[in-house]
Amino acid sequence: MNPITLQRISYRIRLVPILPKLITYFIRLIYSAYIPYELKLGKNFVLGYGGLGVVIHCRTIIGDDCHIDQNVTIGGTSKKYKVPVLGNHVYVGAGAKILGPIIIGDNVVIGANAVVVKDIPSGSLVVGIPAKIIKSNIKKIDYI
């Protein structure tokens, strides 16, 4: 049993009053990751190192075949309601932060410890603080 399987179970039973919240707290306690039951996950979602230190906002939408490494934060900002949306085939490196109402395109690689605060077009490799595109027309499979 891993945190992704538990989250998918809690998402399916989200209409039951208290069980999904208990599963979310269990994930937080056992795996040191905050993966809420309201989160919409795509197929083949992977958390590196069991999701250690991962924090994902409950309204975030994550596409298919995404890989998120440890200590990643994906969330909003205090003054804006919208949160990030990740496309398909996205890799987020260890310690990266994705903040604000942004859209990450398909086949994007976000480097370790990058801070993403602006939209990223499809097929981009981004690194740095704040994250900057250093390569375009890439595929995730070439970097993972």
C-alpha positions in Angstrom: 0.0 0.0 0.0 1.4 3.4 -1.0 0.1 6.9 -0.6 -1.1 7.1 -4.2 -3.3 4.0 -3.8 -4.7 5.3 -0.5 -5.4 8.7 -2.1 -7.3 7.0 -5.0 -9.3 5.0 -2.5 -10.2 8.2 -0.5 -11.1 10.0 -3.7 -13.5 7.3 -4.7 -15.3 7.4 -1.3 -15.1 11.2 -0.9 -18.8 11.5 -0.4 -18.6 9.5 2.8 -18.3 12.1 5.6 -15.2 11.2 7.6 -13.3 8.3 6.0 -11.5 10.3 3.3 -10.2 12.8 5.8 -9.0 10.0 8.0 -7.1 8.4 5.1 -5.6 11.8 4.3 -4.4 12.1 7.9 -3.1 8.6 7.8 -1.1 9.4 4.6 0.3 12.5 6.3 1.3 10.6 9.4 2.8 7.5 7.8 4.3 8.8 4.6 5.0 12.5 5.6 3.1 13.7 2.6 0.0 15.8 2.3 -2.0 14.4 -0.6 -5.6 15.4 0.0 -8.6 13.2 -1.0 -10.0 16.0 -3.3 -6.9 15.9 -5.5 -7.6 14.9 -9.2 -4.8 12.6 -10.3 -4.2 11.3 -13.8 -3.1 7.7 -14.7 0.3 6.4 -13.9 1.1 9.1 -11.3 4.4 8.4 -9.5 5.8 9.9 -6.2 9.5 9.6 -5.8 10.7 8.1 -2.5 7.1 7.4 -1.4 6.2 11.1 -1.6 8.4 12.1 1.4 7.7 15.7 2.1 5.3 16.3 -0.8 2.6 18.9 -0.3 -0.1 19.3 -3.0 -3.1 21.7 -2.8 -6.5 20.0 -2.9 -7.7 21.8 -6.0 -4.6 21.0 -8.1 -5.2 19.0 -11.2 -2.4 16.6 -12.3 -2.4 14.9 -15.7 -1.4 11.5 -16.8 2.1 10.0 -16.5 3.4 12.6 -14.1 6.4 12.0 -11.8 6.9 14.1 -8.6 10.0 13.7 -6.5 10.4 14.3 -2.8 9.9 17.6 -1.0 7.9 19.2 -3.8 5.2 21.8 -3.0 2.4 22.5 -5.4 0.0 25.1 -4.3 -1.6 28.5 -4.5 -0.8 31.8 -3.0 -2.6 33.5 -0.3 -4.2 36.2 -2.4 -5.3 34.1 -5.4 -7.9 31.4 -5.5 -6.7 29.4 -8.5 -3.9 26.8 -8.1 -1.5 25.0 -10.6 -2.7 22.7 -13.3 -0.1 20.1 -14.5 -0.4 18.6 -18.0 0.5 15.1 -19.1 4.1 13.7 -18.9 5.4 16.2 -16.4 8.5 15.5 -14.2 9.0 17.7 -11.1 12.5 17.4 -9.6 13.3 17.2 -5.9 12.5 20.3 -3.8 10.8 22.2 -6.6 8.0 24.7 -5.8 5.1 25.3 -8.2 3.1 28.3 -6.9 0.1 30.3 -8.0 -2.5 30.1 -10.7 -0.3 28.7 -13.4 -0.6 26.0 -16.1 2.2 23.6 -16.8 2.1 22.2 -20.3 2.7 18.6 -21.5 6.2 17.1 -21.6 7.7 19.5 -19.2 10.7 18.8 -17.0 11.1 21.0 -13.9 14.6 20.8 -12.4 15.4 20.3 -8.8 14.7 23.2 -6.4 13.2 25.3 -9.2 10.5 27.8 -8.2 7.8 28.0 -10.9 5.6 31.1 -10.7 4.7 31.6 -14.4 3.0 29.4 -17.0 5.3 26.9 -18.7 4.6 25.9 -22.4 4.6 22.3 -23.5 7.9 20.7 -24.3 10.1 22.8 -22.0 12.9 22.2 -19.5 12.9 24.8 -16.7 15.4 25.4 -13.9 16.3 28.1 -11.4 14.8 30.6 -9.0 12.5 31.9 -10.6 12.3 29.1 -13.1 13.4 29.9 -16.6 13.1 27.9 -19.8 16.5 26.7 -20.9 15.5 24.2 -23.5 12.4 23.8 -25.7 10.9 21.0 -27.8 11.9 18.2 -25.4 10.2 15.0 -24.2 10.1 13.8 -20.6 11.3 10.4 -21.6 14.7 11.9 -22.7 15.3 13.2 -19.1 14.0 10.4 -16.9 
